[in-house]
Amino acid sequence: MNRSVWAVRYRRLGRDAVFLLLSWPLSLLAFCLAVPLTVLGAGTVIIWVGLLVLVIDLSIAGGFANMARLAVARVDGREPVPGGYLISEPGTSARRRLFRRLRDPQRWMDLLWTIVYFPVSLVTWILTVVWLALAVGGLLAPIADVITESILGDQRQGLSDLLGLYPPLLWDVVIDLVGGVIFSLTAPFVLRGLAAMQTGLIRGMLSWRSEVSRLQTSRAAVQRAEADTRRRLERDIHDGPQQRLVRLRMDLARAQRQAEKDPAAASAIIQGAMDQTQQTLDELRQLSRGIAPPVLVDRGLAAAITEAATRSSVPVTVSTELSGVDLPDHVSQAAYFVVSESLANLNKHSGATAAGVDARVVDGALYVGISDNGIGGASTAKGHGLAGLVERISGVDGRLTVTSPTGGPTMVEAMIPCAF
């Protein structure tokens, strides 16, 4: 396995270790604050003071929950997912706002999370500390073995002495190094699994309402994008190829009438009809730009991107690292649409002399970048060529960013999760 893969794993190991080591102290603080307040509020609710205590309790739990959501977003490299709390209407009285907090199911879920998360974070914290200690300790232990051997001599007792191995110092060094290497090599996988368990628990308990809302919004965005594409395609076919085909039929009928009386005129009409046929073919190729081409289905995304680049009037350099990667259909189609639409936009408006397309899988998501050295000014605002891309990418749980200052250069980047 190449070094870059291990470098990525150990960089992620650092993020996972910080996340896991800090999670238990924060969960301990949340647990120590939330549980006594919950007991106090429940015990005094009969005299109404408990309601105010419970509101304070829910607010504290919500604060720790927001910290957990931000921590999960940082460790995953994704956008923070909000909690999906009930929102009070403007002008609502303070009393109604307090009671709304008590009726908010997500705030009670935050409180439950502070109780459930405490033992989970304790277990993961212990495993993280033990694993990192054995990895670091195993690699540094040979130095301690040599030092203690030089100081204590035969009085030093190690694992090799208990096992009856000779020479003891050499065997202690070998055992320590082997243990340190094993724990060091497995640490990225173990800590990734522990971090994934925690992040799954946090997202499941603290962001479930937002996730449901986001999925509903994404589904609606996909439906709107498909409806807009269908309407545009219907309009463009009616206004373009359909009208040309009607004219082509009329020209051929005229040529048939002129064939015997005036062959020269008939030949001119036929030549015009041939020109109309070529223009119709060109328009149909343009209209099919947003539809998945056969090459995408037959040979994959890399081949489809290369074919789209060859149709560009601006020279395009293509770099894809997708060999052996099995992408879901919705990911490939969304990525192809981003590339084809971005290339069409830069050919029309950018004034660029060179462009590049980069596609690769990064941390379980497909990254697609399209750059050019044009005049800039590209935007995803309504009315611009890239306007439909945002909804299309958000519909597959992806993220699209456009960086295009005046004067250029322009960079269109999309991140599409490979699981849906």
Summary of the structure (lengths in Angstrom):
residues: 420
radius of gyration: 32.1
end to end distance: 27.9
largest distance: 121.1
contacts: 1297
relative contact order: 0.07
helix: 72%
strand: 8%
